[in-house]
Amino acid sequence: MASLPADFAPEAVTAIRDRLDLARAGGLKILFAIESGSRAWGFPSPDSDYDCRFVYVRPVRDHLVLQPPRDVVEFPIEGDIDAGGWDLRKALLLALGGNAVVVEWANSPIAYEEAEGFRARLLGLLAEIVDPAKVARHYLGLARSHISRIENSGTDVKLKKLFYLIRPLVALDWMEQHAFTTLPPMSLPVCLSQTEVLPSVAEEIGRMIATKAQTREMGTGPIPPEIAGYLEARYGHHEMNMPPSLKDENRRKRDRALAEDFYRQEAEGV
């Protein structure tokens, strides 16, 4: 089952499906393959790369070996095609640690293919085992890394790079306004539409998204004042106001057991 925008280049989709077929030829069962990156985050450019990410599972026999296989599949980046995947075990272990990536992949609105019912099953599990407080720290870490790069770039910045700082901060605002009890939408426009921010900030972010959709290069320049004020205020706020992570050892053991059972059932079905 696939769900692809009409404007996706057919040759790009074919190239991605060729890579998925190569992974399958190696004995992997692909559970889902989705688009990540700016196209799925809701702020693409006309020349945005195609960032295919997939989750797979190996047959049981592949685990009965002396040297465990790698838990990632990486294809060389060629042109605007970037494809790679994670073993389900790796994805679940990262989710238990609060990494938001697999949650975002599972929620991507753009799917190249998926095993029937798998994403629904996975999302049900993730709702049980993922600690939103840990995910909040993941988003804060993303913001920290990008704010450092912007600070080191001087007065003028690459304006399209601002989205990689705006997105985690809007996600953190969304999570805070939901009392850090659930996880935010993957799409920046959707997340922004559900978050209370100053109207002038929302309008400026919307204007930047519209500009990026129309041009291959936004260029460099000073950060728009409304955006600069928002980034400074919200980054500082979240740095000082992270929610505490769960410390319940019984809950931790329960979550890991749920993840292990889920992984075993999916692997035994290959």
C-alpha positions, 0 to 999 in steps of 0.5 A: 500500500503506497501513498505518494504525492502526485508531484513525486518524480516517477524516476525517483520513485522507481529508483527508490523501489529498485533499492527496496528490491535490492534489500529484499533480495538480501533476505529482508522483509520490509515492514514499511518504507516512507519519505522522511526529510523536508518533503514529509516535514512539510517544507520542501523545495522544488529540488528537495532530495528524496529521503526514503527510510525503511524498517525491516526485519530479518528471518530467524535463521539470520540470527542463528549465526556467530557474527550478527548482521549489521542493523542498518542498510545504507545505499550510496547517495546518488543524485537526489536519492537518499535511501536507508533502513533500520532493523526493527530491533534497532528501531525499538531500542532507540524508541525505548531510549526516547529517540523520536525518529522511528515515531516520526517514520511511523507517522509519515504521511508519505509511504512508498510501501508498507506491510498491511497493518504493520504501522498501526501495530507499531504505533500502538506499541510506541504509544505504550513504550515511548516516554514523551519526556525523553522525546522532548529531550531528543527535540531539545538536542536537535535544537541545540545542535542547530542553534550552535551551527547558526551561531557559528555562521555569523550575521548571515545564515542560510535561511533554509537551515532555519527550518531545522531549528524551528521544527524541534522548537515548535514540536516542543511548544506543542508537547508543552501545551499538551502537558508532555503526555503525547507526541507531536505531529511530524509535519511542521505546518500541522504542528504549527496549526495546533500550537499557540504561538504569536500570530506574527511568528506563525505568519512569518514561518508560513511565509518562509515555507511558501517561499521555500516551496517556490525557489531552489535557493532561499539564499543567505541573510539575517534571521527575520526579527520575528523568527529570531525573537521566537527562537531565542525565547523558546530555546531558552525557555525549553532549556530551563523547563524540560519535564522529568523522565519516568524513573519507574523501574517496573514500567521500564521492564514492562516497556522492554518486555512489550517491545521484545514480544512485538519484535519476536512476533514480527520476526517469527512471521518472516 
